[in-house]
Amino acid sequence: MSVVSVFKNYKEKMERRSVARALLDIVCEKIKFSNDTSSYPAFYTEPIIEAIRRDASDVVEKIVNWFPSAAMVFDEDGNNISQAAFKNRASRVAALVINTSIAKHTSLSQKIKDDHCGNNFLHYVARLGPSKKLNLLSSPPFQLQLELRWFKLAQEKVPEGLMEKNCFGETPEMVFTKEHKELLVECGNWMKSTANSHALTATIIITIMFAAAITVPGGNDEKNKGVPNFNGKPAFIVFEASIVIAMVTAYLSMLLFSTILNARFTEQDFHIRRPLALMVASVSLLLSAMFSMVAFGAALSLIFGMEIPWALGFIAALIGIPMAISSNFYSNLLHDWIHNESEFSSITFSGRLNLLGRILI
């Protein structure tokens, strides 16, 4: 997909959203001026709950602007809209509710309506998140990290509920452990299988690069103290520099993956430590693979570049193919990492801005 088509699709999407917002305004206006005030909840309750499930913060904001009492609705489990946002992992709605005037009408610490088992807000957040949210991430470690981050954020907001037990004698942490037991096992298996194959790849790259470092292309000048014949040529400098970078990054990757292979996994490991180690190890391995291909290309250009000038373009295209293929796997990991980082930036960043505003004002 070209850059032009990406921007075209984005423009069309924004236009559709603009039309949808305008239509929502028309519908809300018609409901407000054509019905009795007591009948409003029948019109906005289901739409606003569905908007929370879909993380459509603009829809929630418009409905509340038209009908302020909509900020006080409850979902099917008796959660208010801020609690429902956390339960449904709706980051944009959570940021909207927590960091705007809507927060005056809804509280995370509010007692769950119609709950007869003594569950508090944290018990609901501790449950496994919606599958459609988890399926946005391709790797189990980042799925568990997302769940842990939501639970940790909920604990920060309502710390007093952490030790409360429900009718089964379970604290929120006990519920979290029970609900995410299978995901933790899946994370451990996925991490070990990935680390095993990638550590082997890193070892192979180290072996090849070590051999390449002591086998200089073009040989040495025996009359000049064994100085390489291609010494000083740009392609030779690229060759040697690429070998050094490939060796260092491959060695770092091998060490990190070996650590993962010998580790015992707990829930808390996946909050920051394991996903970060996985990302650093994977990026290091990708860099080592790329620079090993650059070294290969530089060696070929030293040998054939002078004799066959057109070979340089062919070599560049040749080394680009495996680099593109190898980057495909890591693009999924990068997507998962960016998703998890951006998921909470809207909540934490806007929250800090609000705090700064209150301090200055």
Secondary structure as UniProt FT lines:
FT   HELIX           3..34
FT   HELIX           37..39
FT   HELIX           40..53
FT   TURN            54..55
FT   HELIX           57..66
FT   HELIX           68..72
FT   TURN            76..77
FT   HELIX           81..87
FT   TURN            88..89
FT   HELIX           91..98
FT   HELIX           101..104
FT   TURN            108..109
FT   TURN            113..114
FT   HELIX           121..125
FT   HELIX           131..134
FT   TURN            135..136
FT   HELIX           140..157
FT   HELIX           159..161
FT   TURN            162..163
FT   TURN            167..168
FT   HELIX           172..179
FT   HELIX           181..214
FT   TURN            217..218
FT   STRAND          220..221
FT   HELIX           222..224
FT   TURN            225..226
FT   STRAND          227..228
FT   TURN            229..232
FT   HELIX           234..261
FT   HELIX           267..270
FT   TURN            271..272
FT   HELIX           273..304
FT   TURN            305..307
FT   TURN            309..310
FT   HELIX           311..360
//
